[in-house]
Amino acid sequence: MTTPPPALLIAGHGTRDDAGAEAFRDFVRELGRRHPELPVAGGFIELSPPPLGDAVTELVERGVRRFAAVPLMLVSAGHAKGDIPAALAREKERHPAITYTYGRPLGPHPALLSVLERRLDEALGGTARTPEDRADVTVLLVGRGSTDPDANAEVHKAARLLWEGRGYAGVETAFVSLAAPDVPSGLDRCVKLGARRIVVLPYFLFTGILPDRVRQQTEGWAAAHPEVEVRSADVIGPEPELLDLVMERYEEALKGDLRMNCDSCVYRIALPGFEDKVGMPQQPHFHPDDDGHHHHGHHHHGAHSHAH
């Protein structure tokens, strides 16, 4: 009798938006359909049913003893860093027999950057397929916004990775709550940088109150600035890339393979324009003032040689 694989527990933010909560529940069901060998359940930290605790209870009632929890979140802010681990610790007290590992948030992964690029193409109506067309498009990537500076910095990282090698005039960043710049200020910044065509791209997984607010604020700003072409792109949505990425995070959590930022490492992943770097052997790095004998600890990439 082989041991069944550990279950997959999906942890969501929660939303006051019924359609957004239903999109999450649908996504969890779809993961279960795709992986019949695996018990899959999902719950929310706040705002919408089912709570995470109910999802754990459901797994325990199905005989699950081990599971991997994956936060269905793009960015690691207070929820992923604190609330989910606290909720899981509470479940461990309620169900002492269970063991679990905890996975990483989803972004900024190349698979999601591909979906974001697709959303931009859709918003432009297929008019920006050539590098010349893209060169006059400025993207405003709008994140949720957090009181955690590191979480906000992650959105900037996603913006930079989206810009790299794709030929847009620029990718600026704004936030819908708790952090500056807000959407209107972000649009103002784009104009100050000379933007003529702007696509506002919500950095959100599913529909909800906050992505709706991004769209409303965008439309309000556009109405007041008729001289600027502004378009709204769609959220990421339950794409195959997202389903696959959750499974990648699940496998990673099981192996205990929680790495440095290797998702967006040019030595591991073919990023646009840097394809030649994949698999390159990493050499110890010497400063020009090194004589080659004293390594001064400057091994950088060589020290953990990105081969993993």
C-alpha positions as CSV (number, residue, x, y, z in Angstrom):
1,M,0.0,0.0,0.0
2,T,1.6,3.2,-1.1
3,T,1.3,6.3,1.0
4,P,-1.2,8.7,-0.6
5,P,0.4,12.0,-1.6
6,P,0.0,14.9,0.8
7,A,-3.1,17.0,0.3
8,L,-3.1,20.4,-1.2
9,L,-4.6,23.3,0.9
10,I,-5.2,26.6,-1.0
11,A,-5.3,29.7,1.2
12,G,-7.0,32.8,-0.2
13,H,-7.3,36.4,0.9
14,G,-11.0,36.6,1.0
15,T,-13.2,39.2,-0.6
16,R,-16.5,41.0,-0.1
17,D,-17.2,40.4,-3.8
18,D,-19.3,37.3,-4.3
19,A,-18.1,36.7,-7.9
20,G,-14.5,37.0,-6.7
21,A,-15.1,34.4,-3.9
22,E,-16.8,32.1,-6.3
23,A,-13.9,32.4,-8.7
24,F,-11.6,31.2,-6.0
25,R,-13.9,28.3,-5.1
26,D,-14.2,27.4,-8.8
27,F,-10.4,27.4,-9.1
28,V,-10.0,25.1,-6.1
29,R,-12.6,22.7,-7.6
30,E,-10.8,22.8,-11.0
31,L,-7.5,21.9,-9.3
32,G,-9.3,19.0,-7.7
33,R,-10.6,17.8,-11.0
34,R,-7.2,18.1,-12.7
35,H,-5.6,16.1,-9.9
36,P,-7.9,13.3,-8.9
37,E,-5.1,11.5,-7.1
38,L,-4.9,14.5,-4.7
39,P,-7.2,15.7,-1.9
40,V,-7.6,19.4,-2.6
41,A,-9.4,22.0,-0.4
42,G,-9.3,25.7,-0.1
43,G,-10.4,28.4,2.3
44,F,-10.1,32.1,3.1
45,I,-8.3,34.1,5.8
46,E,-11.2,36.6,6.1
47,L,-14.3,38.1,4.5
48,S,-15.7,35.1,2.6
49,P,-16.7,31.5,3.2
50,P,-15.3,28.9,3.7
51,P,-12.8,29.9,6.3
52,L,-9.4,28.1,6.1
53,G,-10.2,26.1,9.3
54,D,-13.2,24.5,7.6
55,A,-11.0,23.5,4.6
56,V,-8.5,21.8,7.0
57,T,-11.4,20.0,8.8
58,E,-12.7,18.8,5.5
59,L,-9.3,17.3,4.6
60,V,-9.0,15.7,8.1
61,E,-12.4,14.2,7.7
62,R,-11.3,12.7,4.4
63,G,-8.4,11.0,6.2
64,V,-5.7,13.4,5.4
65,R,-2.7,13.6,7.8
66,R,-0.2,15.5,5.7
67,F,-0.8,18.5,3.5
68,A,1.0,21.4,1.8
69,A,-0.5,24.8,2.1
70,V,-0.1,27.2,-0.9
71,P,-1.1,30.9,-0.5
72,L,-3.1,31.9,-3.6
73,M,-1.6,35.3,-3.5
74,L,0.7,37.2,-5.8
75,V,2.6,39.0,-3.1
76,S,3.9,38.0,0.3
77,A,2.4,40.6,2.7
78,G,0.9,40.4,6.2
79,H,-1.5,37.6,5.1
80,A,1.1,35.3,3.7
81,K,3.8,36.1,6.3
82,G,1.6,36.1,9.4
83,D,-2.1,35.3,9.1
84,I,-1.9,32.1,7.2
85,P,1.0,30.6,9.4
86,A,-1.0,31.6,12.5
87,A,-4.2,30.0,11.1
88,L,-2.3,26.8,10.3
89,A,-0.7,26.7,13.8
90,R,-4.2,27.0,15.2
91,E,-5.4,24.1,13.1
92,K,-2.4,22.0,14.3
93,E,-3.6,22.6,17.9
94,R,-7.1,21.5,16.9
95,H,-5.9,18.4,14.9
96,P,-2.6,17.3,16.6
97,A,-2.2,14.4,14.1
98,I,-1.7,16.6,11.1
99,T,1.6,17.8,9.7
100,Y,2.0,20.4,7.0
101,T,4.5,22.4,5.0
102,Y,3.9,25.9,3.8
103,G,4.6,27.1,0.2
104,R,5.5,30.4,-1.3
105,P,3.3,33.1,-2.8
106,L,2.9,32.9,-6.6
107,G,4.5,36.0,-8.1
108,P,6.4,37.3,-9.9
109,H,6.7,34.0,-11.9
110,P,7.5,33.9,-15.7
111,A,4.3,32.0,-16.3
112,L,2.3,34.9,-14.7
113,L,4.3,37.5,-16.6
114,S,3.2,35.7,-19.8
115,V,-0.5,35.9,-18.8
116,L,0.0,39.6,-18.0
117,E,1.5,40.2,-21.4
118,R,-1.5,38.4,-23.0
119,R,-3.9,40.7,-21.0
120,L,-2.0,43.7,-22.4
121,D,-2.3,42.4,-26.0
122,E,-6.0,41.8,-25.5
123,A,-6.5,45.3,-24.0
124,L,-4.7,46.8,-27.0
125,G,-7.0,44.8,-29.4
126,G,-4.0,43.1,-31.0
127,T,-2.7,46.5,-32.2
128,A,0.6,46.3,-30.3
129,R,2.0,43.1,-31.8
130,T,5.1,44.6,-33.2
131,P,8.0,46.2,-31.2
132,E,7.3,49.6,-32.9
133,D,3.7,49.4,-31.6
134,R,4.7,48.5,-28.1
135,A,7.3,51.2,-28.0
136,D,4.6,53.8,-27.5
137,V,2.6,51.8,-24.8
138,T,3.2,52.6,-21.2
139,V,1.9,50.1,-18.7
140,L,0.6,51.0,-15.3
141,L,0.7,47.8,-13.2
142,V,-1.6,48.2,-10.2
143,G,-1.1,46.1,-7.1
144,R,-3.3,45.7,-4.0
145,G,-1.0,47.8,-1.8
146,S,0.1,47.0,1.7
147,T,1.6,48.6,4.8
148,D,4.5,46.1,4.3
149,P,7.2,47.8,2.2
150,D,8.6,44.5,1.0
151,A,5.2,43.5,-0.4
152,N,5.0,46.8,-2.3
153,A,8.5,46.2,-3.6
154,E,7.4,42.9,-4.9
155,V,4.9,44.6,-7.2
156,H,7.8,46.8,-8.5
157,K,9.8,43.7,-9.1
158,A,6.9,42.2,-11.2
159,A,6.7,45.5,-13.1
160,R,10.4,45.5,-13.9
161,L,10.3,41.9,-15.0
162,L,7.3,42.6,-17.2
163,W,9.2,45.5,-18.8
164,E,12.4,43.5,-19.4
165,G,12.7,42.4,-23.0
166,R,9.1,43.1,-24.1
167,G,9.5,46.5,-25.7
168,Y,7.0,48.6,-23.8
169,A,7.9,52.3,-23.4
170,G,7.8,51.6,-19.6
171,V,6.0,49.8,-16.8
172,E,5.1,52.0,-14.0
173,T,3.6,50.9,-10.6
174,A,0.6,52.1,-8.6
175,F,-1.5,50.7,-5.8
176,V,-5.2,50.6,-5.1
177,S,-5.0,50.9,-1.3
178,L,-2.6,51.6,1.6
179,A,0.4,52.6,-0.5
180,A,1.3,55.5,-2.9
181,P,1.0,56.2,-5.7
182,D,-2.7,55.6,-6.1
183,V,-4.2,55.0,-9.5
184,P,-4.8,58.6,-10.5
185,S,-1.3,59.6,-9.3
186,G,0.2,56.7,-11.2
187,L,-1.6,57.8,-14.4
188,D,-0.3,61.4,-13.8
189,R,3.2,60.0,-13.4
190,C,2.9,58.1,-16.7
191,V,1.9,61.4,-18.5
192,K,4.8,63.3,-16.9
193,L,7.1,60.6,-18.4
194,G,5.6,61.4,-21.8
195,A,3.1,58.6,-22.1
196,R,0.6,58.9,-24.9
197,R,-1.1,55.4,-24.7
198,I,-1.5,53.8,-21.3
199,V,-2.8,50.4,-20.4
200,V,-3.8,49.9,-16.8
201,L,-3.0,46.4,-15.8
202,P,-4.5,45.0,-12.5
203,Y,-2.0,42.8,-10.7
204,F,-4.8,40.6,-9.3
205,L,-5.6,37.0,-9.7
206,F,-9.4,37.2,-9.8
207,T,-12.2,39.7,-10.1
208,G,-13.2,41.5,-7.0
209,I,-13.9,44.9,-5.3
210,L,-10.3,46.1,-5.6
211,P,-9.9,45.3,-9.3
212,D,-13.3,46.9,-9.9
213,R,-12.1,50.0,-8.1
214,V,-9.0,50.1,-10.3
215,R,-11.2,50.1,-13.4
216,Q,-13.5,52.8,-12.0
217,Q,-10.6,55.0,-11.0
218,T,-9.0,54.5,-14.4
219,E,-12.2,55.4,-16.2
220,G,-12.7,58.5,-14.0
221,W,-9.2,59.7,-14.8
222,A,-9.5,59.0,-18.5
223,A,-12.7,61.0,-18.7
224,A,-10.8,64.0,-17.3
225,H,-7.9,63.5,-19.7
226,P,-9.4,62.9,-23.1
227,E,-6.1,63.7,-24.8
228,V,-4.5,60.5,-23.4
229,E,-5.5,57.1,-24.7
230,V,-6.2,54.9,-21.7
231,R,-7.3,51.3,-21.7
232,S,-8.0,48.8,-18.9
233,A,-6.7,45.2,-19.0
234,D,-8.3,42.2,-17.3
235,V,-7.2,40.4,-14.2
236,I,-5.0,37.3,-14.5
237,G,-7.9,34.9,-14.0
238,P,-8.0,31.1,-13.7
239,E,-5.6,30.4,-16.6
240,P,-3.9,27.1,-17.2
241,E,-0.6,28.8,-16.2
242,L,-2.0,29.7,-12.8
243,L,-3.2,26.1,-12.2
244,D,0.2,24.7,-13.2
245,L,2.0,27.3,-11.0
246,V,0.0,26.3,-7.9
247,M,1.1,22.7,-8.5
248,E,4.7,23.9,-8.9
249,R,4.4,25.7,-5.5
250,Y,2.9,22.5,-4.0
251,E,5.7,20.3,-5.3
252,E,8.3,22.8,-4.0
253,A,6.7,22.9,-0.6
254,L,6.8,19.1,-0.3
255,K,10.4,18.9,-1.3
256,G,11.3,21.7,1.1
257,D,12.8,23.3,-1.9
258,L,12.1,26.9,-0.9
259,R,14.8,28.7,-2.8
260,M,16.2,32.1,-3.3
261,N,14.5,34.2,-6.0
262,C,15.2,31.7,-8.7
263,D,11.8,32.0,-10.5
264,S,13.1,35.1,-12.2
265,C,16.7,34.1,-12.5
266,V,18.2,34.4,-16.0
267,Y,20.4,31.4,-15.4
268,R,17.3,29.1,-14.8
269,I,14.5,30.7,-16.8
270,A,14.4,31.9,-20.4
271,L,13.5,35.6,-19.8
272,P,12.8,37.6,-23.0
273,G,16.1,38.7,-24.5
274,F,18.2,36.7,-22.0
275,E,17.6,33.2,-23.4
276,D,21.3,32.6,-23.9
277,K,22.0,32.8,-20.2
278,V,20.0,29.7,-19.2
279,G,22.2,27.0,-17.8
280,M,25.3,29.0,-18.0
281,P,28.0,27.8,-15.6
282,Q,28.6,30.4,-12.9
283,Q,32.1,31.5,-12.2
284,P,33.4,33.0,-9.0
285,H,33.4,36.7,-9.3
286,F,36.6,38.6,-8.9
287,H,36.9,42.4,-8.4
288,P,39.4,44.1,-10.7
289,D,41.5,44.8,-7.6
290,D,41.7,41.1,-6.7
291,D,45.0,39.5,-7.5
292,G,43.2,36.1,-8.0
293,H,44.6,34.6,-4.9
294,H,42.7,36.3,-2.1
295,H,39.0,35.6,-2.8
296,H,37.7,38.1,-0.3
297,G,34.5,36.1,-0.2
298,H,33.4,37.6,-3.5
299,H,31.8,34.4,-4.7
300,H,28.3,35.7,-5.2
301,H,26.5,33.4,-7.7
302,G,29.5,31.0,-7.7
303,A,28.9,30.3,-4.0
304,H,25.6,28.5,-4.6
305,S,26.1,27.9,-8.3
306,H,22.7,28.4,-9.7
307,A,22.5,24.7,-10.7
308,H,20.4,23.8,-7.6
